[in-house]
Amino acid sequence: MSNSITDKQAREKLIRARTNLLVNNGFFGFLAMQLRVVEMPEIDTMAVDGKSLFYSPKFTHKLSDREREGVVCHEVMHCAYSHFSRRGSRDPVLWNIAGDFVINLDIVGSGLVLPGTPITLAMMLEKDKSKYKDVTGHMLDQQFKGMTTEAVYDKLSQHMKVIHVMVGSGGDPGNCGAVLDAPGSSTDREETQQTWETSVRMAVETARQNNAGNIPASLRKLIEQLKRPKISWREKTRRFIDQSMTKEFSWSRLSRRSVANGYLMPGTIADRLRHLVFFVDISGSVPFEMARSMTSEVAGALDEGTADMVTVAYADTKVQHVDTYVQGDLVVCGRYTGGGTDFRDSFRWLKENAPDASCVVYLTDLEVYNFGEEPPCPVLWAVYNNDMRYDDLAAKVPFGMSIHIDNMIS
């Protein structure tokens, strides 16, 4: 990859498009300014990775002024939705197409112009390939309105082989600019995602203050999520554990927390063993550092006397490893990896091996369809996932309560 400029005219056209957006549409214009512009003649169209906007001079010249602005906005929206950090192990070509179907409804709905003819899923699946062999354009299909990129991907994946035959295995089948995974480590990707969440907030305020440009309707939900005050997941977790496991107060057992804070409050006593069970999703979606942070918080229940016993179970589609601790033990987070997510075996294991559980905390990305049987004790779903996904994921939980956790919040 070279950062040298071989076609100054193409770069000037792209910079002009970005400047026009800044003047005419404050929301998109502000976000476009967050990307470093990098010439890359070897790609078909354009691409973003959360940090840079890569462009093909040949493609840039082919576009009209309005199309060029539309494509820049398209790439900006890939970043606004953090598509560069949400792909996981999904097929990159289908992920790009799914993102395009979601994004382009926003772009066209905002009055912007995209190159070529709208292409629907039905057109992509047409058996008579001669009907559309000469059609080039952008992905646009009203059936995907209101759907998340993950949900669109799931629908596209049912036709993966057919779509791959039509679009090939690389490039930019949507002809509006691709999305690449963010560079660097998982920590780097999280920082890039956090930077974009901050940028979206600032873009909204810039647009409102200057009354410049419309914010896409489908982004209003995201914007409201980003504006919400972030409450520490640690405090939420502790509150859940305390409320689930507290039985009654007694002055014969003072609260350690109150003593540490310089005042005296009664502690709690229980009429049975207080057993906290903590499940860790090891399907690969939850970073070890996040698992370790949550394990440390759960271990605090032992240290403070809230729990008499803590069981830590590591699970993917099945429970793969279990550690049990009592007061005085050092709780350690293990490193385990697996594949797939299915909660049915976890709650089957709970029923058979820990029927005395007072409460359950389950650390997961919640990207799952099978939840299993509801246990007779309270359940907390500690959801490690993108802000934009959390509300949709939490809405499908059949039992228990959910909280959103984030490495960036202490």
C-alpha positions, 0 to 999 in steps of 0.5 A: 500500500502506497500513500503517494499521490499519482493523480492529484486531480482525482484527489482534488475531486474527492477533497472537493466532495468532502468540502461540499458536504461540510458546507451543505450537510453538516452531519455527513461533512463533519464525519467525512473530515475524520477520515484520512484520504489515501490514494489506492489505485489497486482497489475497484472503488473506495474503502474505509477501515475506520481510520482512512478513506481509500480511493481509486483515482479511476473510480473517482473520475467516473463519478459525477459530483453528486455521486462522489458526495453520495459515495463519500457519505456511504463510506462514512456510514460504514464507520458510523455503524462501526462495520469495521469492528462488527464483522467477527468471523462472518464472510467479508463479501456478504458482510459488505453487501449487508452493510450496503443494504442498510446504509444505502436506505439512509443515503437515498432517504437523505436525498443523496445520489449513488452511482448506477441502478438500484439492485435488490436481493431478488435481482441478485438471486434471479436464475436468468442471469442474462436479465441483469448481466449488464446492470451495475449499481448500488444495493437498495432493497426496501425489505431491509428497512429497519433491519440491523446489518447482522439481521440482513447478513443472516438473510443473505447467508441463506443464499451465500453460494448463489450470491458469491457466484454473482458477485465474485469473492472480492472487490466491491460488489455494491459499487459504492465503496467497501468496508475493511476490518479496522487495523491493529489489535482488538484493543485498537479496534475498540478504541477506533469504535469509541472514537467514532461513537464520540464523532457521531455525537459531535456530528449531531451537535455540529449539524444542530448548531449550524442547522446544516443537513439532515440526520438519517432517520434510521440513525436517530435510534443510534444517536439516542443510544450514544447520548444516554449517560453511561452507568458503570456496569460494575455498579449494575452488576454489584447491585444485581448480586446484592439484591439477588443474594441478600436475605435479611439484615443483622447488626451482628454482622456489620457491612464491610463496605460501610466500615470501609467508608467510615460508617456502620450499617448492618450486614446481611445473613442468609437462610441458606448457602448463597451460591453465585454462578457465573457463566463466561461465553467462550465462543470467541466474541468476548475478549479475555480482558473483559472476562477477567474484569467481570470475573474480578467483579464477581469475585468481590461477592466472595471478598465482601461476604455477599456470597458463600460460594462462586462457580465460574463455568466456561461455555460455548454450545456446551459447558466446557470447564467449571471452577468452584470457589469459596470464601478465602479462595483466589478467583482466577479467570481461565483462558478458554476458547470454543465455537458457537453459542447455545445457552441450552446446555448451560442451564441444563448443567445449572439445573443438574449441578447447581440447583442451589444457585442464588443467582446467575450472571452470564457474560456473552455477546448475546448473538444466540437463538437458543436460550434454554430453560429458565432457572428458578433464580434471577439471571443477569445477562452481561452483554458485551456487544456494540451499542447499536446492537444492544437494544435489539439483542436485549429485546429478544431475551426471554427471561432475566434482565440485561445490562450493556457492558463496555471495556471503556467504562470502569 
